[in-house]
Amino acid sequence: MALIIGLPEKEIQKVNKDLYELHKRVILNYLLSRSLKLRSRKKFFIVYGHYITEKNIHEYFYTPIHIFVQLLIRNELWRCRKYHKDTNIKKRKRK
């Protein structure tokens, strides 16, 4: 599946691998900041590896980490696919 037209397949796979590794590092730092034990982190990454691969990392990459971790633990990842914060919300002005 070519996400960017004109790039060779090898380059796309390399970018996906880099995104996957970056996502894992960010999650690891988040879990460390939450003082999770090593045993719990290993269990989390087993579940993470089951659901997230280099092929589908684009669907979850832009989800905020705290939301992603909660949804992965609850087995509700379908809620955060292609998460984009809606910035077009207009505030009502009262007179």
N, CA, C and O atoms as a printed pandas DataFrame, in Angstrom:
     atom_number atom_name residue_name chain_id  residue_number  x_coord  y_coord  z_coord
0              1         N          MET        A               1    0.844   -1.174    0.000
1              2        CA          MET        A               1    0.000    0.000    0.000
2              3         C          MET        A               1    0.888    1.236    0.000
3              4         O          MET        A               1    1.622    1.477    0.958
4              5         N          ALA        A               2    0.825    1.991   -1.033
5              6        CA          ALA        A               2    1.650    3.186   -1.125
6              7         C          ALA        A               2    0.910    4.375   -0.524
7              8         O          ALA        A               2   -0.127    4.797   -1.035
8              9         N          LEU        A               3    1.452    4.905    0.560
9             10        CA          LEU        A               3    0.840    6.055    1.196
10            11         C          LEU        A               3    1.256    7.336    0.503
11            12         O          LEU        A               3    0.477    8.285    0.428
12            13         N          ILE        A               4    2.459    7.370    0.005
13            14        CA          ILE        A               4    2.971    8.546   -0.673
14            15         C          ILE        A               4    3.321    8.127   -2.096
15            16         O          ILE        A               4    4.132    7.226   -2.314
16            17         N          ILE        A               5    2.708    8.782   -3.037
17            18        CA          ILE        A               5    2.918    8.426   -4.436
18            19         C          ILE        A               5    4.327    8.838   -4.847
19            20         O          ILE        A               5    4.783    9.942   -4.553
20            21         N          GLY        A               6    4.993    7.934   -5.524
21            22        CA          GLY        A               6    6.315    8.239   -6.041
22            23         C          GLY        A               6    7.453    7.674   -5.214
23            24         O          GLY        A               6    8.592    7.655   -5.681
24            25         N          LEU        A               7    7.186    7.218   -4.012
25            26        CA          LEU        A               7    8.249    6.635   -3.194
26            27         C          LEU        A               7    8.304    5.126   -3.424
27            28         O          LEU        A               7    7.268    4.477   -3.572
28            29         N          PRO        A               8    9.513    4.573   -3.452
29            30        CA          PRO        A               8    9.631    3.124   -3.596
30            31         C          PRO        A               8    9.126    2.403   -2.345
31            32         O          PRO        A               8    9.085    2.972   -1.254
32            33         N          GLU        A               9    8.752    1.166   -2.526
33            34        CA          GLU        A               9    8.198    0.360   -1.429
34            35         C          GLU        A               9    9.185    0.229   -0.270
35            36         O          GLU        A               9    8.778    0.246    0.892
36            37         N          LYS        A              10   10.474    0.099   -0.572
37            38        CA          LYS        A              10   11.484   -0.021    0.490
38            39         C          LYS        A              10   11.532    1.222    1.370
39            40         O          LYS        A              10   11.688    1.131    2.588
40            41         N          GLU        A              11   11.398    2.377    0.738
41            42        CA          GLU        A              11   11.431    3.634    1.496
42            43         C          GLU        A              11   10.204    3.747    2.407
43            44         O          GLU        A              11   10.313    4.215    3.540
44            45         N          ILE        A              12    9.064    3.330    1.923
45            46        CA          ILE        A              12    7.842    3.356    2.737
46            47         C          ILE        A              12    7.971    2.405    3.919
47            48         O          ILE        A              12    7.565    2.741    5.031
48            49         N          GLN        A              13    8.534    1.220    3.689
49            50        CA          GLN        A              13    8.741    0.267    4.780
50            51         C          GLN        A              13    9.719    0.827    5.810
51            52         O          GLN        A              13    9.539    0.619    7.010
52            53         N          LYS        A              14   10.738    1.528    5.358
53            54        CA          LYS        A              14   11.710    2.125    6.277
54            55         C          LYS        A              14   11.049    3.199    7.138
55            56         O          LYS        A              14   11.296    3.272    8.341
56            57         N          VAL        A              15   10.220    4.023    6.528
57            58        CA          VAL        A              15    9.509    5.066    7.273
58            59         C          VAL        A              15    8.557    4.439    8.291
59            60         O          VAL        A              15    8.474    4.894    9.432
60            61         N          ASN        A              16    7.840    3.393    7.873
61            62        CA          ASN        A              16    6.926    2.710    8.796
62            63         C          ASN        A              16    7.671    2.102    9.972
63            64         O          ASN        A              16    7.193    2.159   11.105
64            65         N          LYS        A              17    8.841    1.520    9.714
65            66        CA          LYS        A              17    9.636    0.933   10.786
66            67         C          LYS        A              17   10.113    2.012   11.755
67            68         O          LYS        A              17   10.095    1.812   12.970
68            69         N          ASP        A              18   10.539    3.155   11.217
69            70        CA          ASP        A              18   10.976    4.258   12.070
70            71         C          ASP        A              18    9.831    4.788   12.929
71            72         O          ASP        A              18   10.018    5.067   14.113
72            73         N          LEU        A              19    8.647    4.927   12.335
73            74        CA          LEU        A              19    7.477    5.375   13.098
74            75         C          LEU        A              19    7.121    4.384   14.204
75            76         O          LEU        A              19    6.780    4.778   15.319
76            77         N          TYR        A              20    7.203    3.107   13.882
77            78        CA          TYR        A              20    6.897    2.052   14.851
78            79         C          TYR        A              20    7.863    2.111   16.043
79            80         O          TYR        A              20    7.442    2.042   17.198
80            81         N          GLU        A              21    9.153    2.238   15.748
81            82        CA          GLU        A              21   10.157    2.303   16.819
82            83         C          GLU        A              21   10.000    3.578   17.647
83            84         O          GLU        A              21   10.135    3.546   18.870
84            85         N          LEU        A              22    9.719    4.685   16.991
85            86        CA          LEU        A              22    9.503    5.940   17.709
86            87         C          LEU        A              22    8.286    5.847   18.625
87            88         O          LEU        A              22    8.322    6.315   19.763
88            89         N          HIS        A              23    7.219    5.248   18.130
89            90        CA          HIS        A              23    5.996    5.083   18.928
90            91         C          HIS        A              23    6.270    4.219   20.154
91            92         O          HIS        A              23    5.795    4.521   21.249
92            93         N          LYS        A              24    7.036    3.148   19.972
93            94        CA          LYS        A              24    7.379    2.283   21.109
94            95         C          LYS        A              24    8.219    3.033   22.143
95            96         O          LYS        A              24    8.019    2.862   23.345
96            97         N          ARG        A              25    9.160    3.865   21.682
97            98        CA          ARG        A              25    9.988    4.637   22.612
98            99         C          ARG        A              25    9.159    5.649   23.391
99           100         O          ARG        A              25    9.357    5.827   24.593
100          101         N          VAL        A              26    8.242    6.301   22.714
101          102        CA          VAL        A              26    7.393    7.289   23.387
102          103         C          VAL        A              26    6.513    6.602   24.433
103          104         O          VAL        A              26    6.345    7.115   25.539
104          105         N          ILE        A              27    5.962    5.458   24.087
105          106        CA          ILE        A              27    5.130    4.715   25.048
106          107         C          ILE        A              27    5.970    4.243   26.222
107          108         O          ILE        A              27    5.525    4.314   27.368
108          109         N          LEU        A              28    7.173    3.762   25.955
109          110        CA          LEU        A              28    8.048    3.328   27.041
110          111         C          LEU        A              28    8.333    4.477   27.996
111          112         O          LEU        A              28    8.281    4.294   29.213
112          113         N          ASN        A              29    8.631    5.657   27.468
113          114        CA          ASN        A              29    8.869    6.813   28.331
114          115         C          ASN        A              29    7.629    7.182   29.128
115          116         O          ASN        A              29    7.732    7.572   30.291
116          117         N          TYR        A              30    6.462    7.062   28.516
117          118        CA          TYR        A              30    5.213    7.346   29.226
118          119         C          TYR        A              30    5.008    6.348   30.367
119          120         O          TYR        A              30    4.641    6.730   31.478
120          121         N          LEU        A              31    5.248    5.073   30.081
121          122        CA          LEU        A              31    5.069    4.051   31.124
122          123         C          LEU        A              31    6.087    4.227   32.247
123          124         O          LEU        A              31    5.770    4.000   33.415
124          125         N          LEU        A              32    7.302    4.629   31.900
125          126        CA          LEU        A              32    8.313    4.890   32.932
126          127         C          LEU        A              32    7.921    6.087   33.788
127          128         O          LEU        A              32    8.159    6.093   34.996
128          129         N          SER        A              33    7.328    7.090   33.174
129          130        CA          SER        A              33    6.903    8.255   33.953
130          131         C          SER        A              33    5.752    7.913   34.888
131          132         O          SER        A              33    5.540    8.589   35.895
132          133         N          ARG        A              34    5.013    6.867   34.557
133          134        CA          ARG        A              34    3.926    6.394   35.412
134          135         C          ARG        A              34    4.399    5.354   36.435
135          136         O          ARG        A              34    3.584    4.794   37.169
136          137         N          SER        A              35    5.680    5.099   36.486
137          138        CA          SER        A              35    6.316    4.184   37.451
138          139         C          SER        A              35    5.788    2.760   37.368
139          140         O          SER        A              35    5.568    2.116   38.394
140          141         N          LEU        A              36    5.584    2.267   36.150
141          142        CA          LEU        A              36    5.166    0.887   35.990
142          143         C          LEU        A              36    6.353   -0.043   36.207
143          144         O          LEU        A              36    7.481    0.261   35.819
144          145         N          LYS        A              37    6.080   -1.165   36.825
145          146        CA          LYS        A              37    7.134   -2.153   37.041
146          147         C          LYS        A              37    7.513   -2.807   35.718
147          148         O          LYS        A              37    6.757   -2.773   34.746
148          149         N          LEU        A              38    8.699   -3.402   35.706
149          150        CA          LEU        A              38    9.199   -4.047   34.496
150          151         C          LEU        A              38    8.249   -5.153   34.033
151          152         O          LEU        A              38    8.010   -5.306   32.835
152          153         N          ARG        A              39    7.721   -5.905   34.962
153          154        CA          ARG        A              39    6.810   -7.000   34.634
154          155         C          ARG        A              39    5.571   -6.467   33.910
155          156         O          ARG        A              39    5.122   -7.060   32.929
156          157         N          SER        A              40    5.027   -5.364   34.388
157          158        CA          SER        A              40    3.838   -4.764   33.768
158          159         C          SER        A              40    4.165   -4.196   32.394
159          160         O          SER        A              40    3.356   -4.303   31.472
160          161         N          ARG        A              41    5.345   -3.590   32.248
161          162        CA          ARG        A              41    5.737   -3.055   30.946
162          163         C          ARG        A              41    5.907   -4.168   29.925
163          164         O          ARG        A              41    5.524   -4.010   28.766
164          165         N          LYS        A              42    6.476   -5.290   30.343
165          166        CA          LYS        A              42    6.631   -6.424   29.427
166          167         C          LYS        A              42    5.275   -6.946   28.973
167          168         O          LYS        A              42    5.081   -7.234   27.793
168          169         N          LYS        A              43    4.343   -7.067   29.904
169          170        CA          LYS        A              43    2.994   -7.520   29.547
170          171         C          LYS        A              43    2.330   -6.535   28.589
171          172         O          LYS        A              43    1.666   -6.935   27.633
172          173         N          PHE        A              44    2.516   -5.243   28.858
173          174        CA          PHE        A              44    1.925   -4.231   27.982
174          175         C          PHE        A              44    2.474   -4.357   26.568
175          176         O          PHE        A              44    1.708   -4.306   25.605
176          177         N          PHE        A              45    3.783   -4.520   26.427
177          178        CA          PHE        A              45    4.375   -4.579   25.099
178          179         C          PHE        A              45    4.062   -5.887   24.377
179          180         O          PHE        A              45    4.143   -5.940   23.150
180          181         N          ILE        A              46    3.711   -6.930   25.102
181          182        CA          ILE        A              46    3.232   -8.150   24.454
182          183         C          ILE        A              46    1.879   -7.863   23.802
183          184         O          ILE        A              46    1.642   -8.248   22.657
184          185         N          VAL        A              47    1.004   -7.192   24.528
185          186        CA          VAL        A              47   -0.307   -6.817   23.979
186          187         C          VAL        A              47   -0.125   -5.819   22.838
187          188         O          VAL        A              47   -0.795   -5.914   21.809
188          189         N          TYR        A              48    0.780   -4.869   23.024
189          190        CA          TYR        A              48    1.062   -3.864   21.997
190          191         C          TYR        A              48    1.522   -4.537   20.701
191          192         O          TYR        A              48    1.051   -4.192   19.617
192          193         N          GLY        A              49    2.433   -5.487   20.816
193          194        CA          GLY        A              49    2.930   -6.188   19.636
194          195         C          GLY        A              49    1.872   -7.026   18.951
195          196         O          GLY        A              49    1.957   -7.286   17.751
196          197         N          HIS        A              50    0.878   -7.447   19.708
197          198        CA          HIS        A              50   -0.209   -8.229   19.119
198          199         C          HIS        A              50   -1.103   -7.359   18.235
199          200         O          HIS        A              50   -1.568   -7.820   17.192
200          201         N          TYR        A              51   -1.347   -6.126   18.628
201          202        CA          TYR        A              51   -2.279   -5.265   17.914
202          203         C          TYR        A              51   -1.614   -4.296   16.941
203          204         O          TYR        A              51   -2.182   -3.996   15.891
204          205         N          ILE        A              52   -0.433   -3.806   17.266
205          206        CA          ILE        A              52    0.201   -2.772   16.467
206          207         C          ILE        A              52    1.381   -3.365   15.699
207          208         O          ILE        A              52    2.236   -4.038   16.274
208          209         N          THR        A              53    1.412   -3.106   14.402
209          210        CA          THR        A              53    2.508   -3.569   13.553
210          211         C          THR        A              53    3.015   -2.390   12.728
211          212         O          THR        A              53    2.473   -1.286   12.790
212          213         N          GLU        A              54    4.057   -2.648   11.962
213          214        CA          GLU        A              54    4.584   -1.606   11.091
214          215         C          GLU        A              54    3.595   -1.255    9.987
215          216         O          GLU        A              54    3.639   -0.154    9.438
216          217         N          LYS        A              55    2.709   -2.180    9.662
217          218        CA          LYS        A              55    1.743   -1.935    8.592
218          219         C          LYS        A              55    0.593   -1.039    9.030
219          220         O          LYS        A              55    0.039   -0.311    8.207
220          221         N          ASN        A              56    0.221   -1.074   10.308
221          222        CA          ASN        A              56   -0.936   -0.292   10.747
222          223         C          ASN        A              56   -0.579    0.828   11.729
223          224         O          ASN        A              56   -1.465    1.373   12.387
224          225         N          ILE        A              57    0.693    1.173   11.832
225          226        CA          ILE        A              57    1.102    2.202   12.788
226          227         C          ILE        A              57    0.534    3.566   12.414
227          228         O          ILE        A              57    0.316    4.394   13.299
228          229         N          HIS        A              58    0.289    3.823   11.137
229          230        CA          HIS        A              58   -0.252    5.116   10.714
230          231         C          HIS        A              58   -1.649    5.363   11.284
231          232         O          HIS        A              58   -2.046    6.513   11.472
232          233         N          GLU        A              59   -2.382    4.312   11.554
233          234        CA          GLU        A              59   -3.734    4.474   12.084
234          235         C          GLU        A              59   -3.732    4.974   13.526
235          236         O          GLU        A              59   -4.694    5.605   13.964
236          237         N          TYR        A              60   -2.663    4.700   14.262
237          238        CA          TYR        A              60   -2.629    5.010   15.695
238          239         C          TYR        A              60   -1.559    6.033   16.077
239          240         O          TYR        A              60   -1.499    6.448   17.234
240          241         N          PHE        A              61   -0.725    6.443   15.143
241          242        CA          PHE        A              61    0.450    7.237   15.479
242          243         C          PHE        A              61    0.108    8.593   16.076
243          244         O          PHE        A              61    0.807    9.057   16.976
244          245         N          TYR        A              62   -0.936    9.231   15.605
245          246        CA          TYR        A              62   -1.248   10.590   16.051
246          247         C          TYR        A              62   -2.192   10.640   17.242
247          248         O          TYR        A              62   -2.613   11.723   17.649
248          249         N          THR        A              63   -2.526    9.506   17.796
249          250        CA          THR        A              63   -3.353    9.472   18.994
250          251         C          THR        A              63   -2.504    9.867   20.194
251          252         O          THR        A              63   -1.389    9.366   20.337
252          253         N          PRO        A              64   -2.993   10.748   21.062
253          254        CA          PRO        A              64   -2.234   11.070   22.278
254          255         C          PRO        A              64   -1.933    9.799   23.081
255          256         O          PRO        A              64   -2.773    8.907   23.201
256          257         N          ILE        A              65   -0.731    9.741   23.620
257          258        CA          ILE        A              65   -0.248    8.512   24.241
258          259         C          ILE        A              65   -1.114    8.079   25.419
259          260         O          ILE        A              65   -1.405    6.891   25.556
260          261         N          HIS        A              66   -1.529    9.002   26.265
261          262        CA          HIS        A              66   -2.324    8.594   27.420
262          263         C          HIS        A              66   -3.663    7.994   26.981
263          264         O          HIS        A              66   -4.162    7.070   27.622
264          265         N          ILE        A              67   -4.238    8.501   25.912
265          266        CA          ILE        A              67   -5.486    7.933   25.394
266          267         C          ILE        A              67   -5.215    6.579   24.754
267          268         O          ILE        A              67   -5.973    5.630   24.958
268          269         N          PHE        A              68   -4.133    6.486   23.978
269          270        CA          PHE        A              68   -3.794    5.237   23.304
270          271         C          PHE        A              68   -3.578    4.108   24.302
271          272         O          PHE        A              68   -4.088    3.004   24.108
272          273         N          VAL        A              69   -2.831    4.373   25.364
273          274        CA          VAL        A              69   -2.541    3.336   26.362
274          275         C          VAL        A              69   -3.829    2.864   27.034
275          276         O          VAL        A              69   -4.025    1.663   27.218
276          277         N          GLN        A              70   -4.696    3.784   27.397
277          278        CA          GLN        A              70   -5.956    3.398   28.038
278          279         C          GLN        A              70   -6.826    2.565   27.111
279          280         O          GLN        A              70   -7.412    1.571   27.539
280          281         N          LEU        A              71   -6.917    2.961   25.845
281          282        CA          LEU        A              71   -7.751    2.219   24.907
282          283         C          LEU        A              71   -7.164    0.851   24.578
283          284         O          LEU        A              71   -7.906   -0.108   24.365
284          285         N          LEU        A              72   -5.847    0.755   24.534
285          286        CA          LEU        A              72   -5.218   -0.545   24.273
286          287         C          LEU        A              72   -5.477   -1.497   25.437
287          288         O          LEU        A              72   -5.760   -2.676   25.224
288          289         N          ILE        A              73   -5.382   -0.998   26.647
289          290        CA          ILE        A              73   -5.611   -1.848   27.813
290          291         C          ILE        A              73   -7.063   -2.290   27.880
291          292         O          ILE        A              73   -7.352   -3.424   28.261
292          293         N          ARG        A              74   -7.979   -1.401   27.513
293          294        CA          ARG        A              74   -9.412   -1.726   27.539
294          295         C          ARG        A              74   -9.880   -2.505   26.321
295          296         O          ARG        A              74  -11.050   -2.880   26.245
296          297         N          ASN        A              75   -8.998   -2.755   25.374
297          298        CA          ASN        A              75   -9.324   -3.449   24.137
298          299         C          ASN        A              75  -10.355   -2.662   23.323
299          300         O          ASN        A              75  -11.308   -3.232   22.793
300          301         N          GLU        A              76  -10.149   -1.342   23.232
301          302        CA          GLU        A              76  -11.051   -0.476   22.473
302          303         C          GLU        A              76  -10.273    0.364   21.468
303          304         O          GLU        A              76  -10.565    1.546   21.288
304          305         N          LEU        A              77   -9.291   -0.234   20.817
305          306        CA          LEU        A              77   -8.460    0.517   19.883
306          307         C          LEU        A              77   -9.235    1.056   18.689
307          308         O          LEU        A              77   -8.801    2.017   18.054
308          309         N          TRP        A              78  -10.357    0.461   18.381
309          310        CA          TRP        A              78  -11.147    0.932   17.250
310          311         C          TRP        A              78  -11.603    2.373   17.446
311          312         O          TRP        A              78  -11.924    3.056   16.474
312          313         N          ARG        A              79  -11.636    2.842   18.693
313          314        CA          ARG        A              79  -12.068    4.210   18.965
314          315         C          ARG        A              79  -11.037    5.261   18.590
315          316         O          ARG        A              79  -11.394    6.421   18.381
316          317         N          CYS        A              80   -9.780    4.889   18.499
317          318        CA          CYS        A              80   -8.751    5.907   18.267
318          319         C          CYS        A              80   -8.120    5.819   16.886
319          320         O          CYS        A              80   -7.102    6.468   16.650
320          321         N          ARG        A              81   -8.669    5.061   15.986
321          322        CA          ARG        A              81   -8.093    4.998   14.644
322          323         C          ARG        A              81   -8.164    6.357   13.975
323          324         O          ARG        A              81   -9.206    7.011   13.944
324          325         N          LYS        A              82   -7.035    6.754   13.448
325          326        CA          LYS        A              82   -6.912    8.037   12.760
326          327         C          LYS        A              82   -7.491    9.171   13.586
327          328         O          LYS        A              82   -8.323    9.944   13.112
328          329         N          TYR        A              83   -7.040    9.257   14.820
329          330        CA          TYR        A              83   -7.494   10.293   15.736
330          331         C          TYR        A              83   -6.986   11.651   15.262
331          332         O          TYR        A              83   -5.791   11.845   15.034
332          333         N          HIS        A              84   -7.899   12.557   15.124
333          334        CA          HIS        A              84   -7.549   13.935   14.798
334          335         C          HIS        A              84   -8.394   14.831   15.672
335          336         O          HIS        A              84   -9.617   14.706   15.729
336          337         N          LYS        A              85   -7.727   15.726   16.344
337          338        CA          LYS        A              85   -8.441   16.660   17.192
338          339         C          LYS        A              85   -9.179   17.657   16.310
339          340         O          LYS        A              85   -8.584   18.259   15.416
340          341         N          ASP        A              86  -10.448   17.830   16.555
341          342        CA          ASP        A              86  -11.251   18.730   15.750
342          343         C          ASP        A              86  -10.981   20.165   16.185
343          344         O          ASP        A              86  -11.331   20.559   17.297
344          345         N          THR        A              87  -10.367   20.931   15.320
345          346        CA          THR        A              87  -10.028   22.310   15.652
346          347         C          THR        A              87  -10.997   23.298   15.020
347          348         O          THR        A              87  -10.816   24.508   15.153
348          349         N          ASN        A              88  -12.009   22.810   14.343
349          350        CA          ASN        A              88  -12.963   23.686   13.669
350          351         C          ASN        A              88  -14.200   23.952   14.512
351          352         O          ASN        A              88  -15.244   24.327   13.979
352          353         N          ILE        A              89  -14.096   23.766   15.791
353          354        CA          ILE        A              89  -15.235   24.004   16.676
354          355         C          ILE        A              89  -15.379   25.509   16.879
355          356         O          ILE        A              89  -14.445   26.188   17.305
356          357         N          LYS        A              90  -16.545   26.002   16.570
357          358        CA          LYS        A              90  -16.782   27.430   16.735
358          359         C          LYS        A              90  -17.454   27.681   18.091
359          360         O          LYS        A              90  -18.409   27.003   18.472
360          361         N          LYS        A              91  -16.936   28.648   18.779
361          362        CA          LYS        A              91  -17.516   29.014   20.067
362          363         C          LYS        A              91  -18.642   30.008   19.839
363          364         O          LYS        A              91  -18.556   30.896   18.990
364          365         N          ARG        A              92  -19.667   29.839   20.596
365          366        CA          ARG        A              92  -20.783   30.776   20.498
366          367         C          ARG        A              92  -20.452   32.048   21.248
367          368         O          ARG        A              92  -20.011   32.017   22.397
368          369         N          LYS        A              93  -20.664   33.126   20.602
369          370        CA          LYS        A              93  -20.452   34.414   21.254
370          371         C          LYS        A              93  -21.786   34.930   21.752
371          372         O          LYS        A              93  -22.760   35.013   21.004
372          373         N          ARG        A              94  -21.810   35.264   22.985
373          374        CA          ARG        A              94  -23.039   35.792   23.566
374          375         C          ARG        A              94  -22.943   37.306   23.640
375          376         O          ARG        A              94  -21.883   37.874   23.902
376          377         N          LYS        A              95  -24.045   37.919   23.410
377          378        CA          LYS        A              95  -24.080   39.387   23.446
378          379         C          LYS        A              95  -24.407   39.912   24.804
379          380         O          LYS        A              95  -24.474   41.125   24.998
